[in-house]
Amino acid sequence: MAQMLGPDVPFTVIAASEASSLSMSKTEALTQAFRQSIGIRIKEKTELVEGEVVEIQTDQSLTGATKTGKLTIKTTDMETI
């Protein structure tokens, strides 16, 4: 079955004896199988922009857990307009 789905589909084989094992619950066995099957692919795209930094702003959330920022640059493309 995994071959029919193809190499891009995450697939984990689990036997009934693994799911009904006495050492862990059925829910836990299935949860572990799901976690093994989750496939995450990260694609990275980069773009190089050259210019002069005009402004830098940083903001922090109220809880302090996340930080965001804004960077403003002036490029040679902007100067020609």
Secondary structure as a PSIPRED ss2 file (coil, helix, strand):
# PSIPRED VFORMAT (PSIPRED V4.0)

   1 M C   1.000  0.000  0.000
   2 A H   0.000  1.000  0.000
   3 Q H   0.000  1.000  0.000
   4 M H   0.000  1.000  0.000
   5 L H   0.000  1.000  0.000
   6 G C   1.000  0.000  0.000
   7 P C   1.000  0.000  0.000
   8 D C   1.000  0.000  0.000
   9 V C   1.000  0.000  0.000
  10 P C   1.000  0.000  0.000
  11 F C   1.000  0.000  0.000
  12 T C   1.000  0.000  0.000
  13 V C   1.000  0.000  0.000
  14 I C   1.000  0.000  0.000
  15 A C   1.000  0.000  0.000
  16 A H   0.000  1.000  0.000
  17 S H   0.000  1.000  0.000
  18 E H   0.000  1.000  0.000
  19 A H   0.000  1.000  0.000
  20 S C   1.000  0.000  0.000
  21 S C   1.000  0.000  0.000
  22 L C   1.000  0.000  0.000
  23 S C   1.000  0.000  0.000
  24 M C   1.000  0.000  0.000
  25 S C   1.000  0.000  0.000
  26 K H   0.000  1.000  0.000
  27 T H   0.000  1.000  0.000
  28 E H   0.000  1.000  0.000
  29 A H   0.000  1.000  0.000
  30 L H   0.000  1.000  0.000
  31 T H   0.000  1.000  0.000
  32 Q H   0.000  1.000  0.000
  33 A H   0.000  1.000  0.000
  34 F H   0.000  1.000  0.000
  35 R H   0.000  1.000  0.000
  36 Q H   0.000  1.000  0.000
  37 S H   0.000  1.000  0.000
  38 I C   1.000  0.000  0.000
  39 G C   1.000  0.000  0.000
  40 I C   1.000  0.000  0.000
  41 R C   1.000  0.000  0.000
  42 I C   1.000  0.000  0.000
  43 K C   1.000  0.000  0.000
  44 E C   1.000  0.000  0.000
  45 K C   1.000  0.000  0.000
  46 T C   1.000  0.000  0.000
  47 E C   1.000  0.000  0.000
  48 L C   1.000  0.000  0.000
  49 V C   1.000  0.000  0.000
  50 E C   1.000  0.000  0.000
  51 G C   1.000  0.000  0.000
  52 E E   0.000  0.000  1.000
  53 V E   0.000  0.000  1.000
  54 V E   0.000  0.000  1.000
  55 E E   0.000  0.000  1.000
  56 I E   0.000  0.000  1.000
  57 Q E   0.000  0.000  1.000
  58 T E   0.000  0.000  1.000
  59 D E   0.000  0.000  1.000
  60 Q E   0.000  0.000  1.000
  61 S C   1.000  0.000  0.000
  62 L C   1.000  0.000  0.000
  63 T C   1.000  0.000  0.000
  64 G C   1.000  0.000  0.000
  65 A C   1.000  0.000  0.000
  66 T C   1.000  0.000  0.000
  67 K E   0.000  0.000  1.000
  68 T E   0.000  0.000  1.000
  69 G E   0.000  0.000  1.000
  70 K E   0.000  0.000  1.000
  71 L E   0.000  0.000  1.000
  72 T E   0.000  0.000  1.000
  73 I E   0.000  0.000  1.000
  74 K E   0.000  0.000  1.000
  75 T C   1.000  0.000  0.000
  76 T H   0.000  1.000  0.000
  77 D H   0.000  1.000  0.000
  78 M H   0.000  1.000  0.000
  79 E H   0.000  1.000  0.000
  80 T H   0.000  1.000  0.000
  81 I C   1.000  0.000  0.000
